[in-house]
């Protein structure tokens, strides 16, 4: 088989419907649009969700589209198990976490979560702590210190 012998199977490609070519064509005069009315005019079709001026269903039910909570604080998460790399008695600050690569930016709000265990006393400074993380840090003899969050 050669390239010039390739073709689509029969019925796969239909010819374009040429409207407005006389009454004998079967789609002349009104061109298959019926007589008069909004949809007979050019540009007359409305959007699929249009409900005659009534508030469309998609706008009446915003929870179906989802929404963005503008008050959400995007915390960078650090687990208690990640803090085991520091020497006992270390003051763990956002700057130190950024320097060791646990977080990308020291300015981003940091939340410490209680995943894993901690056996060394550390003074951990963060913007937020989960209850289990605070309990594990204090059980190891350390302290959990809240850092003031800078408003942006």
JOURFEN-V360499 format. One record per backbone hydrogen bond with DSSP energy under -1.0 kcal/mol. CO is the residue of the C=O (numbers start at 0). NH is the residue of the N-H. E is the energy in kcal/mol with one decimal. If there is no record, write none. Layout:
CO_NH_E, CO_NH_E
//
This chain:
1_4_-1.8, 2_5_-1.1, 8_11_-2.0, 21_24_-1.1, 22_25_-1.3, 26_19_-3.1, 27_30_-2.1, 29_32_-1.5, 36_39_-1.1, 37_40_-1.2, 40_43_-1.4, 46_49_-2.0, 50_53_-1.3, 55_58_-1.2, 55_59_-1.8, 56_60_-1.4, 60_63_-1.5, 61_64_-1.0, 61_65_-1.3, 68_71_-1.2, 72_74_-1.6, 75_110_-2.5, 77_112_-2.4, 79_82_-1.1, 80_83_-1.1, 82_85_-1.4, 86_89_-1.7, 89_122_-2.3, 91_124_-3.5, 92_96_-2.4, 93_97_-2.1, 94_98_-2.1, 95_99_-2.0, 96_101_-2.0, 96_102_-1.1, 108_75_-3.0, 109_126_-1.2, 109_127_-1.4, 110_77_-2.4, 111_129_-2.4, 112_79_-1.7, 114_80_-2.2, 120_88_-3.9, 121_142_-2.3, 122_91_-2.3, 123_144_-3.4, 125_146_-2.5, 127_111_-2.3, 129_133_-2.3, 130_134_-2.1, 131_135_-2.2, 132_136_-2.4, 133_137_-2.2, 134_138_-2.1, 135_139_-1.4, 136_141_-2.4, 137_140_-1.1, 142_123_-2.7, 144_125_-2.2
//
